[in-house]
Amino acid sequence: MHELDTELDRLQALIAAAGPETRYRHEPQLRRLIARLREEDRAVPAHLKALHATLLSEAIEAEFDNMPV
């Protein structure tokens, strides 16, 4: 198995194990790994794109939750 695939599997396991209130913190690392896939001219699987979109949405939501009212 390719090193990048191993890193992606490890990160997906971390995200799955993280609570919904903190898993968005893994978004930057997932973004970097997706960029590495593209740099290697490899297709980004749909489930990784969907996971990234979800984490990005959760990160934006968390930012608004922390805004003073």
Secondary structure, DSSP 8 states (H G I E B T S, - for coil): --HHHHHHHHHHHHHHHS-TTTGGGGHHHHHHHHHHHHHTT----HHHHHHHHHHHHHHHHHHHHTS--
